[in-house]
Amino acid sequence: MVPMEDALAVMWLIRLLGMLGFGVLGWHLGILLAGSFDAAPRDVAALSLLLSGFGLIVSPWLTIHPYRYLRDNLRSMPAEDLAAATVGLVTGLVVAALLSIPMSLLPSPLREGAALVFTIALCYSGVAIMLMRRRELGCILGIARHRGGLESGEPAAGAESREQCVLLDTSAIIDGRIADITRTGFILGHIVVPRFVLNELQHIADSSEPLRRNRGRRGLDMLSRLQKESVTPVRIVDYEANGQENVDEQLVSLAKANRWPVITNDINLNRVAQLQGVTVLNINELANAVKTVLIPGETVRVRVIQEGKEAGQGVGYLDDGTMVVIENGRRHLDHELDTVVTKVLQTAAGRMIFAQIP
């Protein structure tokens, strides 16, 4: 990042150059006006001074601000979009150069104007078409490379599909269930942990609060376990924040730039990411979705491990953690028995099953 003193120096240098350039422009314009309208020398000097002040004010808006806007957009633009736009721009320039040959036969004022208009229109059209149809053109080029490789008997370079990645949030790492999920192989591609997420885990682990410190250390242990046991490769990547201090904002920005989904348990990040078009994989929603589905009348075998809230009730749990409340099951504590499902209740905390002994 450029230091503040250097940024101010560059700003004033651009202002001075702009003042000088507009002053010279005003001087030449004043000389032309003096020849046409018999203006006095002081009028020429006044016009030059006026344009010099104008250049001093507007120079940053004509140079620095467009540069920063272009830099930020190019930095957040996906690589495939940047490549497609570049190909479209070059194609438009080539077509414009070919059309300049017949346009050179036009009369002088029309010739220059038509060349400029056609060049701008063709460059814009080339960029727009390549951005809109980049996926189809990419598939066509991929198929062509693949066929060429097969016919020549060599493996086609670049014929493999684009690497699929998922971003991992701090809350999902601390939760710990992601380590068990990755061991099953359900997550394909690569798991990406940004450097700022790792820094946040370290900051939490160094906290003075015991509970927060334990959460951070658990997250670091889980990340180490992920790297050792996960079937899916885990990568830690560096990412420039572009002035964003909030970890959630950085995560959403990185996900949007690369079109990667985010694994999280944070409900606020879930909502913000979905509002910005980012795919969110919520572990809590996954856990509720894979729980056993039972309907009234089915038989389920469960071990009664504790008493229920109501008189005579017993409580057991299925393998997926679903709680089963058994009527008159208290007298069967520490025993495994067959029960018949009477009701299934979906609550905010999860699914609850009511059963009775047949």
SULGIHU-V795887 format. One record per residue. RES is the residue in one small letter. OMEGA is omega in whole degrees, 0 to 359 (999 if undefined). Layout:
res:RES omega:OMEGA
res:RES omega:OMEGA
This chain:
res:m omega:182
res:v omega:178
res:p omega:183
res:m omega:181
res:e omega:179
res:d omega:179
res:a omega:178
res:l omega:179
res:a omega:178
res:v omega:179
res:m omega:181
res:w omega:176
res:l omega:179
res:i omega:178
res:r omega:180
res:l omega:177
res:l omega:177
res:g omega:178
res:m omega:179
res:l omega:181
res:g omega:180
res:f omega:176
res:g omega:178
res:v omega:178
res:l omega:179
res:g omega:179
res:w omega:179
res:h omega:178
res:l omega:178
res:g omega:178
res:i omega:178
res:l omega:179
res:l omega:179
res:a omega:178
res:g omega:182
res:s omega:187
res:f omega:179
res:d omega:180
res:a omega:180
res:a omega:178
res:p omega:180
res:r omega:176
res:d omega:177
res:v omega:180
res:a omega:180
res:a omega:179
res:l omega:178
res:s omega:178
res:l omega:180
res:l omega:179
res:l omega:175
res:s omega:176
res:g omega:178
res:f omega:179
res:g omega:178
res:l omega:183
res:i omega:191
res:v omega:183
res:s omega:178
res:p omega:180
res:w omega:178
res:l omega:185
res:t omega:188
res:i omega:184
res:h omega:174
res:p omega:179
res:y omega:179
res:r omega:178
res:y omega:180
res:l omega:181
res:r omega:181
res:d omega:179
res:n omega:178
res:l omega:181
res:r omega:181
res:s omega:182
res:m omega:176
res:p omega:184
res:a omega:181
res:e omega:177
res:d omega:179
res:l omega:178
res:a omega:180
res:a omega:179
res:a omega:179
res:t omega:178
res:v omega:179
res:g omega:179
res:l omega:179
res:v omega:178
res:t omega:178
res:g omega:179
res:l omega:179
res:v omega:179
res:v omega:178
res:a omega:178
res:a omega:178
res:l omega:179
res:l omega:180
res:s omega:180
res:i omega:178
res:p omega:180
res:m omega:178
res:s omega:179
res:l omega:181
res:l omega:176
res:p omega:190
res:s omega:184
res:p omega:182
res:l omega:184
res:r omega:181
res:e omega:181
res:g omega:180
res:a omega:180
res:a omega:180
res:l omega:181
res:v omega:181
res:f omega:180
res:t omega:179
res:i omega:182
res:a omega:182
res:l omega:177
res:c omega:179
res:y omega:180
res:s omega:179
res:g omega:179
res:v omega:182
res:a omega:181
res:i omega:181
res:m omega:179
res:l omega:182
res:m omega:185
res:r omega:185
res:r omega:182
res:r omega:180
res:e omega:179
res:l omega:177
res:g omega:178
res:c omega:180
res:i omega:179
res:l omega:178
res:g omega:178
res:i omega:181
res:a omega:179
res:r omega:182
res:h omega:180
res:r omega:179
res:g omega:180
res:g omega:181
res:l omega:182
res:e omega:181
res:s omega:178
res:g omega:181
res:e omega:177
res:p omega:183
res:a omega:178
res:a omega:179
res:g omega:180
res:a omega:180
res:e omega:180
res:s omega:182
res:r omega:183
res:e omega:179
res:q omega:183
res:c omega:173
res:v omega:179
res:l omega:182
res:l omega:180
res:d omega:179
res:t omega:182
res:s omega:179
res:a omega:178
res:i omega:181
res:i omega:180
res:d omega:173
res:g omega:183
res:r omega:180
res:i omega:179
res:a omega:178
res:d omega:180
res:i omega:183
res:t omega:179
res:r omega:180
res:t omega:181
res:g omega:180
res:f omega:179
res:i omega:183
res:l omega:177
res:g omega:181
res:h omega:170
res:i omega:183
res:v omega:176
res:v omega:179
res:p omega:181
res:r omega:182
res:f omega:174
res:v omega:177
res:l omega:178
res:n omega:178
res:e omega:176
res:l omega:178
res:q omega:178
res:h omega:178
res:i omega:180
res:a omega:179
res:d omega:183
res:s omega:178
res:s omega:179
res:e omega:184
res:p omega:182
res:l omega:180
res:r omega:179
res:r omega:179
res:n omega:178
res:r omega:180
res:g omega:179
res:r omega:176
res:r omega:178
res:g omega:178
res:l omega:177
res:d omega:179
res:m omega:179
res:l omega:176
res:s omega:177
res:r omega:178
res:l omega:182
res:q omega:183
res:k omega:191
res:e omega:187
res:s omega:172
res:v omega:178
res:t omega:179
res:p omega:180
res:v omega:180
res:r omega:173
res:i omega:186
res:v omega:174
res:d omega:181
res:y omega:179
res:e omega:190
res:a omega:181
res:n omega:178
res:g omega:180
res:q omega:182
res:e omega:183
res:n omega:182
res:v omega:180
res:d omega:179
res:e omega:178
res:q omega:182
res:l omega:179
res:v omega:179
res:s omega:179
res:l omega:179
res:a omega:179
res:k omega:183
res:a omega:184
res:n omega:181
res:r omega:178
res:w omega:172
res:p omega:182
res:v omega:174
res:i omega:184
res:t omega:170
res:n omega:183
res:d omega:184
res:i omega:180
res:n omega:176
res:l omega:177
res:n omega:182
res:r omega:181
res:v omega:181
res:a omega:180
res:q omega:178
res:l omega:180
res:q omega:175
res:g omega:179
res:v omega:177
res:t omega:182
res:v omega:175
res:l omega:184
res:n omega:184
res:i omega:178
res:n omega:177
res:e omega:177
res:l omega:181
res:a omega:178
res:n omega:183
res:a omega:185
res:v omega:178
res:k omega:183
res:t omega:179
res:v omega:178
res:l omega:178
res:i omega:180
res:p omega:180
res:g omega:179
res:e omega:179
res:t omega:180
res:v omega:180
res:r omega:186
res:v omega:178
res:r omega:179
res:v omega:186
res:i omega:180
res:q omega:179
res:e omega:176
res:g omega:180
res:k omega:181
res:e omega:181
res:a omega:176
res:g omega:183
res:q omega:172
res:g omega:184
res:v omega:174
res:g omega:182
res:y omega:174
res:l omega:182
res:d omega:181
res:d omega:178
res:g omega:179
res:t omega:181
res:m omega:179
res:v omega:177
res:v omega:187
res:i omega:176
res:e omega:180
res:n omega:181
res:g omega:183
res:r omega:183
res:r omega:180
res:h omega:180
res:l omega:180
res:d omega:176
res:h omega:177
res:e omega:184
res:l omega:177
res:d omega:178
res:t omega:179
res:v omega:182
res:v omega:178
res:t omega:182
res:k omega:176
res:v omega:184
res:l omega:178
res:q omega:180
res:t omega:179
res:a omega:180
res:a omega:181
res:g omega:182
res:r omega:179
res:m omega:183
res:i omega:175
res:f omega:184
res:a omega:177
res:q omega:180
res:i omega:183
res:p omega:999
